[in-house]
Amino acid sequence: MSEQDKKPHDPNRPFHIIINARQHEVYGPTITYHQVVNLAFPNTANDILYSVHYVAPKQPDGTLAEGQHVQLEYGMKFDVTATNRS
């Protein structure tokens, strides 16, 4: 375990995360579905549905749906793709 993993997160320092292979710096203890989508696809229409999958060093892989959030970790990776409505 690294020294960074042992210390609590400083709220004044951003988390470094990857969304669709691009690095982003975000603040907070959590990130929402809408925040991830807006970072992945800024200025897009609200009527498009997105699939959000994530992997994190210390928690199980998962998905985010509209209205959900996830605890942030350094090095989290998110994949965001547009989905078709049925």
N, C-alpha and C positions, 0 to 999 in steps of 0.2 A: 504494500500500500504506500502510495507516495505521501509526502508531507502535505500536499494540497488536499488529498482525500481525508486526512485526519483532522483538519481544521474546519470549523464551521464557515460557511460562505459569508464573505464580507458583503453586505447589501449595497455598498458603494462601488463595488467592482462588478463588471458585467460577466455573464456567462458567455463562453465562446461555443456556439453551436453551428452545425452544418445543415443547411436546407437546400435540397436539390444540388448538392456538390458545391454550394457557395457558403462561405463563412459569414456568420452574423454575430454581432454582440447584442445581447438582450439583458435586461434587468428584471429582477423579481425572483420570487421563489418558485413561481409557476409560469407556464405559457399556455395560452388558450388556442383552440382550433382556429379561431379567426385571426389571431396574431400570426400563427404559422402560415396560414394561407396568404395573408397580406404581405408577409415577407417573401414568400415564394412567387406570388403573382400580384404585384402592386397594380392598382388602377384597373382591376378587372370587374366585370359585372357581378352583382350579387346573386344572380339567378343560376350561376354555375355551381354544381356540387363538386367537392374535391374529396379525394381519398388521402388520408394523412397516416402514414406509418412511421414509427420511430424505433430506434435502438438506443440503449443507454448502457453505460458501463456497469451500473450497480442495480439495475431493475430489469424486469422481463421486457422483451420486445412488446410493442403494443400498437394500437391505432387510436386516433382521436376522431371523434364525431362532433358535429355541430353542438355547441353548448358544453363541451368537455374541456378539461385542462389536465396538464401533467406537471409533476415536480421536475424542475430543471436540474441538470447535471452538466458539468464540464464535459465537452466532447460528444454530446448527444447528436444524433443524426436523424434528420427527418426527410422522408420522400413524399412529395405532394404531387398528385396527378389529378387532372380533371376527369370526372366520370360522367357517363350519360345518364340522364333521367329516364326512368322506364314508365 
